[in-house]
């Protein structure tokens, strides 16, 4: 075995010394960090914000504890400009970069911080957190950067973080962040690749990032001079629209189903009374409004007497919202309508006058402004099925509530003595009276039942819309259209009529607006009735003859 020559040993020693020697780049970076941190003690908040941006551009996560201390109000600078993290009541602090304990003494300056400074901290801290060892923290930071895209100059730092990233969820979000930064790159190829990535994501939040690439300035010049990039941006936006189309359709159908549920509750009672008595009750919409105000009063009683149980007020409001309109309906039938049976014009004018009186009475009691009926906590929020599709709990509850109401009405009409009498009077009033059925009493209870069901519709509507004196006026026409479209006196017709009108209304609104959508639905109902006067479900046999 031969020993190494002395010159070889010297070469090896020099190589080892060079390897172990601290990198001059790291020392330079440390000096740059301290110079940038010294700017936090500037005389103006603009200087503080500029120092924060400098720390972010350096991209060294060592600065993260310093910025977190600045955000928490624990950062101080000594006379040398050294940043110290100071806890209240402690005689010493820590060097923000090295963690070294430093005795407190002399004059310490607190950086000038306001809301503008705090807002500038968030994106900078997010850029530094993407180098954190915690995947959850990196994912949160990447999502924060996606909300406020970085500048093109920060793309190399973000690209380096993306290359080192191993978590698939973080890589996906961070790749979009890099693409957002590349949108401002002077390199055409990078801009085109970024547009393709953002378009393929299908996220509607990126539409506002792509739209400027297709727009013109006030002088008529395109903001993006390259036509190929402009065309790619247009295609990217179309791809995003295409990706979100199924969610938009599902969301539209969901809102249509919830509107149909409210229409069903409002129209169910009208279908029963109109089919039984032939009464055109123009005050039926006000029963909806009374139910909504009953929910409002119940909520206020809970707030005043049982604030800890406020979340349960809808359960107590159920019998109140049913009972108040039902009592008003019974009194209206006993006092006026029973004397006008068989005189449709007088009945229409009388119930229209009653509706105006109820509206004015509510204005005098509660005022002309809308009142607030808050959702309980168990109906707040929603179920995020996918991007762009949120099924809110209050609308899901309304759909389920309407289904239960339909089952209850079906049970009453088909499995109870009252339902038997209602069907007998509806089919042949004279024959039912000859058999001992008191038709006038059946009219009273049926009219009260119909008004009570409308009150339940008001409770449902109070959870998704405004409550005001004119609430019923907004739904009375829709209620009559639902009853006529489905078939007078037919429960199944009312269900299908409300479902059709509710869904069609919500499908037309995004394209034609609310007013034109209503007009289109009215024209559709008129044409349908011209073709099929008895509605979707026509009465048959002796029921039709009576």
C-alpha positions as CSV (number, residue, x, y, z in Angstrom):
1,X,0.0,0.0,0.0
2,X,1.4,3.3,-1.0
3,X,1.1,6.4,1.1
4,X,-0.3,9.5,-0.6
5,X,2.2,12.1,-1.6
6,X,2.3,15.3,0.5
7,X,1.0,17.3,-2.5
8,X,-2.0,15.0,-2.8
9,X,-2.7,15.5,0.9
10,X,-2.5,19.3,0.4
11,X,-5.0,19.2,-2.5
12,X,-7.4,17.0,-0.5
13,X,-7.2,19.4,2.4
14,X,-7.9,22.4,0.2
15,X,-11.0,20.7,-1.3
16,X,-12.3,19.8,2.2
17,X,-11.7,23.4,3.3
18,X,-13.6,24.7,0.3
19,X,-16.5,22.4,0.9
20,X,-16.8,23.3,4.6
21,X,-16.3,27.0,4.0
22,X,-19.6,28.9,4.5
23,X,-21.1,29.9,1.1
24,X,-20.6,33.6,0.3
25,X,-24.1,33.5,-1.3
26,X,-25.7,32.6,2.0
27,X,-23.8,35.3,3.8
28,X,-24.9,37.8,1.2
29,X,-28.5,36.6,1.5
30,X,-28.2,37.1,5.3
31,X,-27.0,40.6,4.8
32,X,-29.8,41.4,2.4
33,X,-32.3,40.0,4.8
34,X,-31.0,42.3,7.6
35,X,-30.9,45.3,5.3
36,X,-34.5,44.7,4.3
37,X,-35.6,44.1,7.9
38,X,-34.0,47.4,8.9
39,X,-36.4,49.1,6.5
40,X,-39.3,48.1,8.8
41,X,-38.2,50.9,11.1
42,X,-38.8,53.5,8.4
43,X,-40.4,56.9,9.1
44,X,-43.4,56.2,6.9
45,X,-45.8,53.3,6.4
46,X,-44.8,53.3,2.7
47,X,-41.2,52.5,3.7
48,X,-42.5,49.7,6.0
49,X,-44.6,48.2,3.1
50,X,-41.6,48.5,0.7
51,X,-39.4,46.6,3.3
52,X,-42.1,43.9,3.5
53,X,-42.1,43.5,-0.3
54,X,-38.2,43.3,-0.3
55,X,-38.4,40.5,2.3
56,X,-40.9,38.7,0.1
57,X,-38.8,39.1,-3.0
58,X,-35.8,37.5,-1.3
59,X,-37.9,34.4,-0.8
60,X,-36.1,33.2,2.3
61,X,-38.5,31.5,4.8
62,X,-36.1,32.6,7.6
63,X,-38.0,35.9,7.4
64,X,-41.3,34.3,8.2
65,X,-41.1,34.5,12.0
66,X,-40.1,38.2,11.7
67,X,-43.2,39.0,9.6
68,X,-45.5,36.9,11.9
69,X,-44.1,39.0,14.9
70,X,-44.8,42.2,12.9
71,X,-48.4,41.0,12.3
72,X,-48.8,40.2,16.0
73,X,-47.3,43.5,17.2
74,X,-44.4,41.8,18.8
75,X,-41.6,43.2,16.6
76,X,-39.1,45.8,17.8
77,X,-35.9,47.2,16.3
78,X,-32.9,48.3,18.4
79,X,-30.6,51.2,17.7
80,X,-28.6,49.0,15.2
81,X,-31.8,48.2,13.2
82,X,-31.7,44.6,14.5
83,X,-35.2,43.0,14.6
84,X,-36.2,41.5,17.9
85,X,-39.2,39.5,18.8
86,X,-40.4,40.8,22.2
87,X,-43.0,39.2,24.5
88,X,-44.8,41.5,26.8
89,X,-43.4,41.6,30.3
90,X,-40.2,39.8,29.4
91,X,-36.7,41.3,30.1
92,X,-35.2,39.9,27.0
93,X,-36.1,39.3,23.4
94,X,-35.1,37.0,20.5
95,X,-33.2,37.9,17.4
96,X,-35.8,37.4,14.6
97,X,-33.3,35.6,12.4
98,X,-31.0,33.6,14.6
99,X,-33.3,33.1,17.6
100,X,-30.5,34.3,19.9
101,X,-31.7,35.7,23.3
102,X,-30.9,39.4,23.5
103,X,-31.3,41.5,26.7
104,X,-33.6,44.4,26.2
105,X,-32.1,47.8,26.8
106,X,-31.9,51.2,25.2
107,X,-34.4,52.6,22.8
108,X,-36.6,50.1,20.9
109,X,-38.7,51.2,18.0
110,X,-42.0,49.6,17.0
111,X,-42.7,49.6,13.3
112,X,-45.5,51.8,12.0
113,X,-48.4,49.4,11.4
114,X,-51.9,50.1,10.1
115,X,-54.5,48.1,8.1
116,X,-52.7,48.8,4.8
117,X,-49.5,47.3,6.2
118,X,-51.4,44.3,7.6
119,X,-53.0,43.7,4.2
120,X,-49.6,43.8,2.5
121,X,-48.3,41.2,5.0
122,X,-50.7,38.4,4.0
123,X,-49.5,37.7,0.4
124,X,-45.8,38.0,1.4
125,X,-46.3,35.6,4.3
126,X,-48.1,33.2,2.0
127,X,-45.2,33.2,-0.5
128,X,-42.8,32.3,2.3
129,X,-45.1,29.6,3.8
130,X,-45.0,27.6,0.7
131,X,-41.5,26.4,1.8
132,X,-42.9,25.2,5.2
133,X,-42.4,21.5,6.1
134,X,-46.1,21.3,7.0
135,X,-48.2,20.3,3.9
136,X,-51.4,21.8,5.4
137,X,-49.6,25.1,5.9
138,X,-48.2,25.0,2.3
139,X,-51.7,24.2,0.9
140,X,-53.2,27.2,2.8
141,X,-50.4,29.4,1.6
142,X,-50.9,28.3,-2.0
143,X,-54.6,29.0,-1.9
144,X,-54.0,32.4,-0.4
145,X,-51.6,33.2,-3.3
146,X,-54.2,32.1,-5.8
147,X,-56.6,34.8,-4.4
148,X,-54.0,37.5,-4.9
149,X,-51.7,36.5,-7.7
150,X,-48.0,37.3,-7.4
151,X,-46.0,39.3,-9.9
152,X,-44.1,37.9,-12.8
153,X,-40.8,38.5,-11.1
154,X,-41.7,36.0,-8.3
155,X,-42.4,33.2,-10.8
156,X,-38.8,31.7,-10.4
157,X,-39.2,31.3,-6.7
158,X,-42.7,29.8,-7.1
159,X,-41.4,27.5,-9.8
160,X,-38.6,26.3,-7.5
161,X,-41.2,25.6,-4.8
162,X,-43.3,23.7,-7.3
163,X,-40.4,21.5,-8.4
164,X,-39.6,20.6,-4.7
165,X,-43.3,19.9,-3.8
166,X,-44.3,16.3,-3.3
167,X,-47.9,16.7,-2.1
168,X,-50.4,16.3,-5.0
169,X,-52.9,18.8,-3.6
170,X,-50.3,21.4,-3.0
171,X,-48.8,20.8,-6.4
172,X,-52.1,21.4,-8.1
173,X,-52.8,24.7,-6.4
174,X,-49.2,25.9,-6.7
175,X,-49.2,25.1,-10.4
176,X,-52.1,27.4,-10.8
177,X,-50.3,30.1,-8.8
178,X,-47.3,29.8,-11.1
179,X,-49.6,30.1,-14.1
180,X,-51.1,33.3,-12.6
181,X,-47.7,34.8,-12.3
182,X,-46.8,33.7,-15.8
183,X,-49.7,35.6,-17.2
184,X,-47.6,38.7,-16.7
185,X,-44.5,37.2,-18.1
186,X,-42.9,38.9,-21.2
187,X,-42.3,35.4,-22.6
188,X,-45.2,34.6,-25.0
189,X,-44.8,30.8,-24.6
190,X,-45.1,31.1,-20.8
191,X,-48.3,33.2,-21.2
192,X,-49.8,30.7,-23.6
193,X,-49.0,27.7,-21.3
194,X,-50.4,29.7,-18.3
195,X,-53.7,30.3,-20.2
196,X,-54.0,26.7,-21.1
197,X,-53.5,25.6,-17.4
198,X,-56.0,28.1,-16.1
199,X,-58.6,27.2,-18.7
200,X,-58.2,23.5,-18.0
201,X,-58.8,24.1,-14.3
202,X,-62.4,25.1,-14.9
203,X,-62.3,27.6,-12.0
204,X,-64.6,30.6,-12.5
205,X,-62.3,32.7,-10.3
206,X,-59.8,32.8,-13.1
207,X,-62.2,34.4,-15.6
208,X,-61.3,37.8,-14.2
209,X,-57.6,37.1,-14.8
210,X,-58.1,36.0,-18.4
211,X,-60.7,38.7,-19.4
212,X,-58.2,41.6,-19.5
213,X,-56.2,39.8,-22.1
214,X,-59.2,40.1,-24.5
215,X,-60.2,43.7,-23.7
216,X,-59.3,47.1,-25.1
217,X,-58.1,50.3,-23.4
218,X,-60.0,53.6,-23.7
219,X,-58.1,54.4,-26.9
220,X,-59.3,51.3,-28.5
221,X,-56.0,49.3,-28.3
222,X,-55.9,45.8,-27.1
223,X,-54.3,45.4,-23.6
224,X,-52.7,42.2,-25.0
225,X,-50.9,43.1,-28.3
226,X,-50.3,39.5,-29.4
227,X,-53.4,38.1,-31.3
228,X,-52.5,34.5,-30.6
229,X,-52.5,35.2,-26.8
230,X,-55.8,37.0,-27.1
231,X,-57.4,34.1,-29.0
232,X,-56.0,31.6,-26.5
233,X,-57.5,33.7,-23.6
234,X,-60.9,33.6,-25.3
235,X,-60.7,29.8,-25.7
236,X,-59.6,29.5,-22.1
237,X,-62.6,31.4,-20.9
238,X,-64.9,29.2,-23.1
239,X,-63.3,26.1,-21.6
240,X,-64.0,27.4,-18.1
241,X,-67.6,28.2,-19.0
242,X,-68.0,24.7,-20.5
243,X,-66.5,23.1,-17.3
244,X,-69.0,25.0,-15.1
245,X,-72.0,24.4,-17.2
246,X,-73.2,21.2,-15.4
247,X,-72.8,22.8,-12.0
248,X,-74.7,25.9,-13.2
249,X,-77.5,23.8,-14.6
250,X,-77.7,21.8,-11.3
251,X,-77.7,25.0,-9.2
252,X,-80.4,26.4,-11.4
253,X,-82.5,23.3,-11.0
254,X,-82.0,23.3,-7.3
255,X,-83.2,26.9,-7.0
256,X,-86.1,26.1,-9.2
257,X,-87.0,23.1,-7.0
258,X,-86.9,25.3,-3.9
259,X,-89.1,27.9,-5.6
260,X,-91.4,25.2,-6.7
261,X,-91.7,24.0,-3.0
262,X,-92.8,27.5,-1.9
263,X,-95.2,27.7,-4.8
264,X,-96.6,24.3,-3.9
265,X,-97.2,25.3,-0.2
266,X,-98.8,28.6,-1.4
267,X,-100.9,26.9,-4.1
268,X,-102.0,23.8,-2.2
269,X,-104.6,25.5,-0.1
270,X,-105.8,27.5,-3.0
271,X,-106.3,24.4,-5.1
272,X,-108.4,22.8,-2.3
273,X,-110.7,25.8,-1.7
274,X,-111.0,26.7,-5.4
275,X,-111.7,23.1,-6.3
276,X,-114.3,22.7,-3.5
277,X,-116.1,26.0,-3.4
278,X,-115.2,27.7,-6.7
279,X,-114.1,30.8,-4.8
280,X,-111.6,33.1,-6.4
281,X,-109.8,34.1,-3.2
282,X,-107.6,37.2,-4.0
283,X,-106.7,37.4,-0.3
284,X,-104.9,34.0,-0.4
285,X,-101.5,35.7,-0.9
286,X,-102.0,37.6,2.3
287,X,-102.4,34.3,4.2
288,X,-98.8,33.6,3.0
289,X,-97.7,37.0,4.3
290,X,-99.5,36.4,7.7
291,X,-97.6,33.1,8.1
292,X,-94.3,34.9,7.4
293,X,-95.1,37.6,10.0
294,X,-96.1,35.0,12.5
295,X,-92.6,33.5,12.1
296,X,-91.2,37.0,12.7
297,X,-93.2,37.5,15.9
298,X,-92.3,34.1,17.2
299,X,-88.6,34.8,16.6
300,X,-88.8,38.1,18.5
301,X,-90.6,36.4,21.4
302,X,-87.7,33.9,21.6
303,X,-85.2,36.7,21.4
304,X,-86.8,38.5,24.3
305,X,-87.7,35.6,26.6
306,X,-85.6,32.6,25.6
307,X,-82.5,33.9,23.7
308,X,-80.6,30.7,24.5
309,X,-83.2,28.6,22.6
310,X,-83.5,30.9,19.6
311,X,-82.3,28.2,17.2
312,X,-85.6,26.3,17.9
313,X,-88.0,29.0,17.1
314,X,-89.0,27.5,13.7
315,X,-90.4,24.4,15.5
316,X,-92.6,26.6,17.7
317,X,-93.5,28.8,14.7
318,X,-95.0,25.8,12.8
319,X,-98.4,25.7,14.7
320,X,-98.4,29.5,15.0
321,X,-97.9,30.0,11.2
322,X,-100.6,27.5,10.5
323,X,-103.1,28.6,13.2
324,X,-103.2,32.3,12.6
325,X,-104.0,32.2,8.8
326,X,-106.4,29.3,9.5
327,X,-108.3,31.4,12.0
328,X,-108.4,34.4,9.7
329,X,-109.6,32.1,6.9
330,X,-112.4,30.6,9.0
331,X,-113.5,34.1,10.1
332,X,-113.4,35.3,6.4
333,X,-115.5,32.3,5.2
334,X,-118.0,32.6,8.0
335,X,-118.3,36.3,7.8
336,X,-118.3,37.0,4.0
337,X,-117.6,34.3,1.6
338,X,-120.5,31.9,2.6
339,X,-122.9,34.7,1.6
340,X,-121.3,35.1,-1.8
341,X,-121.1,31.5,-3.0
342,X,-122.1,31.2,-6.7
343,X,-121.4,34.9,-7.3
344,X,-117.7,34.8,-8.5
345,X,-117.4,38.5,-9.5
346,X,-118.6,39.7,-6.0
347,X,-116.4,37.2,-4.3
348,X,-113.3,38.3,-6.3
349,X,-113.9,42.0,-5.5
350,X,-114.7,41.2,-1.8
351,X,-111.5,39.1,-1.3
352,X,-109.5,41.7,-3.1
353,X,-110.7,44.4,-0.7
354,X,-109.9,42.1,2.2
355,X,-106.4,41.7,0.9
356,X,-105.9,45.5,0.9
357,X,-107.2,45.7,4.4
358,X,-104.8,43.0,5.7
359,X,-101.9,44.7,4.0
360,X,-102.7,48.1,5.5
361,X,-103.2,46.5,9.0
362,X,-99.8,44.9,8.8
363,X,-98.2,48.2,7.7
364,X,-99.8,49.9,10.7
365,X,-98.5,47.2,13.1
366,X,-95.1,46.4,11.8
367,X,-94.3,49.3,9.4
368,X,-93.9,49.5,5.7
369,X,-90.3,48.3,5.6
370,X,-89.2,44.7,5.3
371,X,-88.5,42.8,8.5
372,X,-85.7,40.3,9.2
373,X,-86.4,36.7,9.9
374,X,-83.0,35.0,10.6
375,X,-82.1,31.4,9.8
376,X,-81.3,29.3,12.9
377,X,-77.8,28.0,13.1
378,X,-78.8,24.5,12.0
379,X,-80.1,25.9,8.7
380,X,-77.1,28.2,8.0
381,X,-74.5,27.2,5.5
382,X,-74.8,24.5,2.9
383,X,-73.4,21.3,1.4
384,X,-70.7,22.0,-1.2
385,X,-71.3,19.2,-3.7
386,X,-68.7,20.5,-6.1
387,X,-67.2,23.7,-7.5
388,X,-70.0,26.1,-8.3
389,X,-72.7,23.8,-6.7
390,X,-73.7,24.7,-3.2
391,X,-76.9,23.1,-1.8
392,X,-77.9,25.5,1.1
393,X,-79.5,23.9,4.1
394,X,-82.4,26.3,4.3
395,X,-83.5,25.4,0.8
396,X,-83.0,21.7,1.4
397,X,-85.2,22.0,4.5
398,X,-87.9,23.8,2.5
399,X,-88.0,21.1,-0.1
400,X,-88.3,18.4,2.5
401,X,-90.9,20.5,4.4
402,X,-93.0,20.9,1.2
403,X,-92.9,17.1,0.7
404,X,-94.2,16.5,4.2
405,X,-97.0,19.0,3.7
406,X,-98.1,17.3,0.5
407,X,-98.2,13.9,2.3
408,X,-100.1,15.4,5.2
409,X,-102.7,17.0,2.8
410,X,-103.0,13.7,0.9
411,X,-103.6,11.8,4.2
412,X,-106.2,14.3,5.3
413,X,-108.1,14.1,2.0
414,X,-107.9,10.4,1.5
415,X,-107.7,8.8,5.0
416,X,-109.8,11.0,7.3
417,X,-113.6,11.6,7.7
418,X,-113.0,15.3,6.9
419,X,-111.3,14.3,3.6
420,X,-114.2,12.0,2.8
421,X,-116.7,14.8,3.3
422,X,-114.5,17.2,1.3
423,X,-114.4,14.8,-1.7
424,X,-118.1,14.2,-1.4
425,X,-119.0,17.9,-1.5
426,X,-116.5,18.6,-4.3
427,X,-118.0,15.8,-6.4
428,X,-121.7,16.6,-5.8
429,X,-122.7,19.2,-3.2
430,X,-126.4,18.5,-3.4
431,X,-126.1,14.8,-3.1
432,X,-123.7,15.1,-0.2
433,X,-126.1,17.5,1.6
434,X,-129.0,15.0,1.0
435,X,-126.9,12.3,2.7
436,X,-126.4,14.4,5.8
437,X,-123.1,16.1,5.1
438,X,-123.2,19.7,6.4
439,X,-121.6,21.3,3.3
440,X,-121.3,24.8,4.9
441,X,-119.3,23.3,7.8
442,X,-117.1,21.4,5.3
443,X,-116.6,24.7,3.5
444,X,-115.5,26.5,6.7
445,X,-112.9,23.8,7.7
446,X,-111.6,23.4,4.2
447,X,-111.2,27.1,3.7
448,X,-109.3,27.3,7.1
449,X,-107.1,24.4,6.1
450,X,-106.2,26.0,2.8
451,X,-105.3,29.3,4.5
452,X,-103.3,27.4,7.1
453,X,-101.2,25.6,4.5
454,X,-100.5,29.0,2.9
455,X,-99.3,30.2,6.3
456,X,-96.8,27.3,6.3
457,X,-95.6,28.5,2.9
458,X,-95.0,31.9,4.5
459,X,-92.8,30.3,7.1
460,X,-90.8,28.6,4.4
461,X,-90.5,31.8,2.4
462,X,-89.3,33.7,5.4
463,X,-86.2,31.5,5.5
464,X,-85.0,32.5,1.9
465,X,-86.6,35.9,1.1
466,X,-87.7,39.2,2.4
467,X,-90.7,39.6,4.6
468,X,-92.9,42.7,3.9
469,X,-96.5,43.8,3.7
470,X,-96.6,43.2,-0.1
471,X,-95.2,39.7,0.1
472,X,-98.4,38.0,-0.8
473,X,-98.9,40.2,-3.9
474,X,-95.7,38.8,-5.4
475,X,-97.1,35.2,-5.3
476,X,-100.8,35.4,-5.8
477,X,-100.6,35.4,-9.6
478,X,-98.2,32.4,-9.6
479,X,-100.5,30.5,-7.3
480,X,-103.5,30.9,-9.6
481,X,-101.3,30.0,-12.6
482,X,-100.2,26.8,-10.8
483,X,-103.7,25.8,-9.9
484,X,-105.1,26.4,-13.4
485,X,-102.1,24.7,-15.1
486,X,-102.3,21.6,-12.9
487,X,-106.0,21.2,-13.0
488,X,-108.6,22.7,-10.6
489,X,-109.0,20.5,-7.5
490,X,-106.3,18.0,-8.4
491,X,-103.5,17.5,-5.8
492,X,-101.2,15.9,-8.3
493,X,-101.8,18.7,-10.8
494,X,-100.8,21.3,-8.2
495,X,-97.6,19.4,-7.5
496,X,-96.6,19.1,-11.1
497,X,-97.8,22.6,-12.0
498,X,-95.7,24.2,-9.2
499,X,-92.7,22.1,-10.1
500,X,-92.9,23.1,-13.8
501,X,-93.4,26.8,-13.1
502,X,-90.7,27.0,-10.5
503,X,-88.0,25.3,-12.6
504,X,-88.9,27.1,-15.8
505,X,-88.9,30.4,-13.9
506,X,-85.3,29.8,-12.6
507,X,-84.1,28.5,-16.0
508,X,-85.3,31.6,-17.8
509,X,-84.1,34.2,-15.3
510,X,-80.4,34.1,-16.2
511,X,-81.2,34.7,-19.9
512,X,-84.2,37.0,-19.9
513,X,-84.3,38.6,-16.5
514,X,-87.0,38.2,-13.8
515,X,-89.7,40.4,-15.5
516,X,-89.4,38.9,-19.0
517,X,-89.2,35.5,-17.5
518,X,-92.6,36.0,-15.8
519,X,-94.1,37.3,-19.1
520,X,-92.8,34.2,-20.9
521,X,-94.3,31.9,-18.3
522,X,-97.7,33.7,-18.5
523,X,-97.7,33.4,-22.3
524,X,-96.9,29.7,-22.0
525,X,-99.7,29.1,-19.5
526,X,-102.2,31.0,-21.7
527,X,-101.2,28.9,-24.7
528,X,-101.4,25.7,-22.7
529,X,-104.8,26.4,-21.4
530,X,-106.0,27.2,-24.9
531,X,-104.9,23.7,-25.9
532,X,-106.0,21.9,-22.7
533,X,-108.6,24.0,-20.8
534,X,-108.9,21.5,-17.9
535,X,-105.1,21.6,-17.1
536,X,-102.6,18.8,-16.8
537,X,-104.9,16.5,-14.8
538,X,-108.5,16.9,-16.0
539,X,-111.5,15.9,-13.8
540,X,-113.2,12.8,-15.0
541,X,-116.7,11.2,-14.7
542,X,-119.2,12.5,-12.3
543,X,-116.6,14.7,-10.7
544,X,-116.2,16.6,-13.9
545,X,-119.9,16.8,-14.5
546,X,-120.6,18.2,-11.0
